[in-house]
Amino acid sequence: AAGCAHDAPPDVPLDDVKEVEAYGDDWDQLWERIRKHHPLCLVRDALYLNWRHRDFPFQKSVLLESRDASGALTGAAVVQVDRESDRLYLCELLTEPTAPHAWRGLVRRAVGIAKSSGHQLLALATRSVREAGWAGEEGFEPLPGDVPKFLGKVNPPSASVAVTDWFVTLGDGDQLYNVGEPKEDNRG
């Protein structure tokens, strides 16, 4: 996980990023290309992303899409507030691995949302060495302390998918919704 620490270099070309109300059919086409790069991941088609983030009844997330100069969809991201810690999470950040212009555009838009909303921290998570390098170039640095951690067990040699093949985001599971977290018993 990382938090925004300083401004990014302005000279990197970016795709155009806009807020959207929902993800549509063109997202499903891009998702089919993105998922081929990840042997193990949750499905992130439009149906899932809209259900998980747009239709979540307790809190509004910001849905983002990036498009290149020709108008072709190149990526998607979701920015969400964690009400418990007052930090923002870039809980979905989905581009093809060869699309730094889309990845950086989405990240910079998320940073702009964080700055304009007055939040002190924007957190993202990646297992990609390439994306971690890009995050560093964009002003992010590792966070110590109580942040989401992803743990894995070394697979036996016969396993067909290694732990490092797993594609994870902060939107996986119920990390952001505190489901499964210990709760105080207030029944007296």
C-alpha positions in Angstrom: 0.0 0.0 0.0 1.2 3.5 -0.6 0.2 7.1 0.2 0.6 10.2 -1.9 3.6 12.2 -0.7 4.5 14.7 -3.4 3.6 15.9 -6.8 4.4 13.7 -9.8 6.5 14.8 -12.8 4.2 16.6 -15.3 5.9 15.4 -18.4 4.4 11.9 -18.6 1.7 11.6 -21.3 -1.7 10.6 -19.9 -5.0 9.2 -21.2 -8.1 11.3 -20.6 -9.9 10.4 -17.4 -13.5 11.2 -16.5 -15.9 10.3 -13.8 -18.7 8.0 -15.0 -22.1 6.9 -13.5 -21.6 3.2 -14.5 -19.4 0.8 -16.4 -20.8 -0.5 -19.7 -20.3 -3.0 -22.5 -17.0 -1.4 -23.6 -15.6 -2.0 -20.1 -16.4 -5.8 -20.5 -14.4 -5.9 -23.7 -11.4 -4.3 -22.1 -11.8 -6.5 -19.0 -11.6 -9.6 -21.3 -8.2 -8.3 -22.5 -6.9 -7.3 -19.0 -7.8 -10.6 -17.3 -5.6 -12.6 -19.7 -2.6 -11.0 -18.0 -3.7 -12.4 -14.6 -3.9 -16.2 -14.0 -6.0 -15.7 -10.8 -8.3 -12.8 -10.1 -11.8 -11.9 -9.2 -14.1 -11.2 -12.1 -14.3 -7.4 -12.6 -16.8 -7.1 -15.4 -19.3 -4.2 -15.5 -21.9 -6.2 -13.7 -19.6 -6.8 -10.7 -18.0 -3.4 -10.6 -21.4 -1.6 -10.8 -22.9 -3.9 -8.1 -19.8 -3.6 -5.8 -19.2 0.1 -6.1 -22.1 2.0 -7.8 -24.9 0.2 -6.2 -23.4 0.0 -2.7 -26.2 1.6 -0.6 -24.2 3.0 2.3 -21.6 5.1 0.5 -20.9 6.7 -2.9 -17.7 5.7 -4.7 -16.2 7.7 -7.5 -16.1 5.6 -10.7 -13.4 6.6 -13.2 -12.6 5.6 -16.8 -9.6 6.4 -19.0 -9.6 6.8 -22.8 -6.9 7.3 -25.3 -6.8 10.0 -28.0 -8.9 7.9 -30.3 -11.6 7.5 -27.6 -10.9 3.8 -26.9 -11.4 2.8 -23.3 -8.0 2.0 -21.6 -8.8 1.6 -17.9 -11.0 2.0 -14.9 -10.6 2.9 -11.3 -12.8 3.4 -8.2 -12.0 5.8 -5.4 -13.7 5.3 -2.0 -13.6 6.9 1.4 -13.0 4.7 4.4 -15.2 6.4 7.0 -13.4 4.7 9.9 -10.0 6.2 9.1 -10.9 9.2 6.9 -8.6 8.0 4.2 -9.3 7.4 0.5 -8.6 4.1 -1.2 -8.0 3.6 -4.9 -9.8 0.3 -4.4 -9.9 -0.7 -8.1 -7.1 0.2 -10.6 -7.5 -1.8 -13.8 -5.5 -1.3 -16.9 -3.5 -3.5 -19.2 0.1 -3.9 -17.9 1.4 -2.2 -21.0 -0.7 1.0 -20.5 1.2 3.3 -18.1 -0.6 6.3 -19.8 -3.9 4.9 -18.5 -2.6 3.8 -15.1 -0.9 7.2 -14.4 -3.9 9.1 -15.7 -6.3 7.2 -13.3 -3.9 7.6 -10.4 -3.4 11.3 -11.0 -7.2 11.8 -11.2 -7.6 9.9 -7.9 -4.9 12.1 -6.3 -6.8 15.2 -7.5 -10.0 13.8 -5.9 -8.1 13.3 -2.6 -6.6 16.8 -2.6 -9.9 18.5 -3.5 -11.8 16.5 -0.8 -9.3 17.5 1.9 -8.3 13.9 2.7 -4.7 13.5 3.8 -4.1 10.0 2.4 -4.8 8.1 -0.8 -3.9 4.5 -0.4 -3.4 2.0 -3.2 -2.1 -1.6 -3.3 -0.3 -3.5 -6.0 1.7 -6.7 -6.2 3.2 -5.6 -9.5 6.9 -4.5 -9.4 6.2 -2.3 -12.5 3.2 -0.6 -10.9 5.1 -0.1 -7.6 7.8 1.7 -9.6 5.2 3.8 -11.3 3.6 4.6 -7.9 7.0 5.8 -6.6 7.4 8.0 -9.6 3.9 9.4 -9.0 4.8 10.4 -5.4 3.6 7.4 -3.5 5.7 5.7 -0.8 5.2 2.6 1.4 3.0 3.1 4.5 4.0 1.7 7.8 1.4 0.6 10.4 -2.2 -0.5 10.2 -2.9 -0.8 6.4 -4.4 -3.7 4.5 -1.9 -6.5 4.2 -2.0 -9.3 1.7 -0.6 -12.6 2.9 0.2 -15.7 0.8 1.4 -19.2 1.4 4.1 -20.6 -0.8 2.5 -23.0 -3.2 3.8 -26.6 -3.5 5.8 -27.3 -6.7 2.8 -29.0 -8.3 0.5 -25.9 -8.0 -0.5 -24.5 -11.4 -0.9 -20.9 -10.1 1.7 -19.3 -7.8 0.8 -16.7 -5.1 2.6 -14.1 -7.2 0.2 -14.7 -10.0 -2.8 -13.5 -7.9 -4.1 -10.1 -9.0 -5.5 -8.3 -6.0 -6.9 -4.8 -5.3 -8.2 -3.1 -2.2 -11.7 -3.8 -3.6 -11.3 -7.5 -3.2 -13.3 -9.1 -0.4 -14.7 -6.9 2.3 -11.6 -5.1 3.5 -13.1 -1.6 2.9 -16.5 -2.5 4.4 -15.1 -3.9 7.6 -17.1 -7.1 7.1 -15.7 -9.9 9.3 -13.9 -7.4 11.6 -14.3 -8.0 15.3 -17.1 -5.9 16.8 -17.7 -5.0 20.4 -20.6 -6.8 22.0 -22.7 -3.9 23.4 -25.5 -6.1 24.8 -24.2 -5.6 28.4 
